[in-house]
Amino acid sequence: MIATTIPSVTFLERLLSPPNSTFSNNLLLIGTSEKGLTPDLSFSPAYVHNRKSAKAYFGSGRLVEAYNEAYSAGARNIYLLRINKDGETFIPSGELLNRLEIVYSLIQSLPFHIIVPLDVFLEDEINDTSLALQFASFLHNKESKSIGIIGARSQSADGLLSNSIMNNKIKATSGSEMIDISYYLSVVPQLFAFTLNNERYIANASASYAGMLSSLGSEVSSTNKPLLGVDRIETEFPKEKINDLVEIGYVIFRESQRRGIVPIQGNTMAHPSSPFSSVSCVRVLHEAVSRIQSYVDMYIGEEFGKSSEIITEAANKELLGMVKDGKIKSFSVSPKTEGLHDLHLHIEIVPIGEILSIGTDVQFEI
């Protein structure tokens, strides 16, 4: 297995080694902070080792809060990317759109597996451009595949259920047809109470949920897993609306007496009938692609024949490793040459799946 490395990343302490290599757990938080690595815009992701470093280099602000939320939820491979200048407490909407475009282009090929743009919410539009659609399109075209986590501004169940994006999903053109790319996004609408430096504040739970995902293996479902580092749920929905919210694709949390605060289901925005409605299925798929790409890229430019055999063998080896690790049930790899220059690997993967409900049937015999 070849290690995943991230170029163009700043490591804040020279004595610190980079985080352990990973194919599914690198978390990038994008947002605003009191200060940064430079007074001006640098758009440089920085690996941040702990809470002390986050405060020392970025001061205060939503980006630092989100770091603490993700860290408390279990994430350790956390990277921060600041999108404001020193002294800039508000980013004009048009400027925010431009900066997000720049950031997306700069990280397009970098292996961040979970990305949270803290200023992007489901309902937001700037100059008739939906920030959620912009983000989903970026994720769809990104070379190194990622899951995106965003929040929602509406705290009303009816408002969330009537959202046109959630109802119509997000489509992209692929050849002559439109395909659903909603599975690249998970939407976390609820607000939570957090504590930082002995002060309580209210924030959307997207960074906290992303931290939980980052702490889990790609094959591990987030369904019913305890969310650590939160004080309480601030946004509660009527019980009769919760199943509808989950069904349409929102990640909804509830408080369980035995397990604490947990997501009811680890959803993506995809249609519930899609296998990609499960975030763990999407993460496993992304890990498989990342593992294979990390190996086969070195063979671009080599001759056909022996190289194609080596590539196919390597793909089989990586996927067999995922079977042994309990990440997937089974797989198949079918190589196909297209013309003189293209080698296409058709890969089929059978995921592990997850238990979403347990029923009991009890009867008495006398």
BELCOR-V219514 format. One line per field, one symbol per residue. phi: phi as a letter, one per 20 degrees, with the letter a starting at -180 (. if undefined). psi: psi as a letter, one per 40 degrees, with the letter a starting at -180 (. if undefined). burial: I if it has 16 or more other ideal C-beta (glycine too) atoms within 10 Angstrom, else O. A space follows every 50 residues. Layout:
phi->???
psi->???
burial->???
//
This chain:
phi->.efedcfmdedfdffeegfgfbdbdfddddadbfbbfcfefcldfcfdfb fffgffedmcofffgfgffffffpfcedcdceccegneebdggfffgfff gfgfffdgdeeeecccefedcgefcclmdffffgffffffeffefbeddc ecefddgffffefffffemddbecmdcededfffddddefececcclmde bdbfefffffffgfedfgeefegmefeendeaeedddggfdfffffffpf eddcddfednecffbeedffggeefefeffffffgfffffffffefgfef oeffngffffffffffffffffffemecebabccfbecmecddddeddcd ffnbedbcdccdcedd
psi->hhihihifhhhdhdehiiiiiieeehhhhhaiidiadidahdfhihhhdi dddddddebaidddddddddddeeidghiihheiihehehhidddddddd ddddddedehghdhhhheehidehihfehhddddddddddehdhiihhhi aidhehdddddehddddeihiihhbeihihedeeihhhdiiihihhfehi ihiiedddddddddeiidehiehehhhieidihdhhihdeeddddddeei hhiihhddeahihdhgiaeiideieeehdddddddddddddddddddeeh eiiabdddddddddddddddddddefdidiiihhihhhaeehhhhhhhhh idiiheihiihhihh.
burial->OOOIOIOOIOOIOOOOOOIOIIIIIIIIIIIIIIIIOOOOIOIIIIIIIO OOIIIOIIOOIIIIIIIIIIIIIIIIIIIIIIIIOOOOOOIOOOOIIOII OOIIOOIOOIIIIIIIIIIIIIIIOIOOOIIIIIIIIIIIOIOIIIIIII IIOIOOIOOIIOIOIIOOIIOIOOOOOOOIIIIIIIIIIIIIOIOIOOOO OOIIIIIIIIIIIIIIOIIIIIIIIOIIIIOOIIIOIOOOOIOIIIOIII IIIIOOOOOOIIIIIIIIIIOOOIOIIIIIIIIIIIIIOIIIIIIIOOOO OOOOOOIIOOIIOIIIOIIOOIOOOOIIOOIOIOOOOOOOOOIOOOIOIO IOOIOOOOOOOOOOOO
//
